[in-house]
């Protein structure tokens, strides 16, 4: 809540908040020549971003809710996803100077 003399404190007025970071995706193979451009879905259940960690550019969505007691067979890491889609690890490119 915003308080103080002259402060706008209407329920319809935007109120500041705080983000707490959480590791959702291993971006180790992402080539940062492409910006991830992170967005939240309108219902706040997904984090949506672009990535080239599988080679070509893709749009990826990650669920924000934590899984409760997930089965090990339901969990996939980034290398496992790349193998599933038969994509080799991208090699970084350099630009001529």
URKA-V845487 format. One line per field, one symbol per residue. ss: DSSP state (h for helix, s for strand, l for the rest). phi: phi as a letter, one per 40 degrees, with the letter a starting at -180 (. if undefined). psi: psi as a letter, one per 40 degrees, with the letter a starting at -180 (. if undefined). Layout:
ss->???
phi->???
psi->???
This chain:
ss->llllllllllllllllllllllllllllllllllllllsslllllssssssllllllssssssllllllllhhhlllhhhhhhhlllllllllllll
phi->.cbhcgccbcdccdbcabcbcacbaccdcccccbccfcbbcdcgcbbbacabcbhccbbbbbccccccfccdcccbcdcccccccfbcccbcbbbcc
psi->hhiiheihgideihhiahhhihhdhhfdehheehhdghiiidefeihhiiifeecihihihhhdhihhfiideehhidddddddefhihihiiiii.
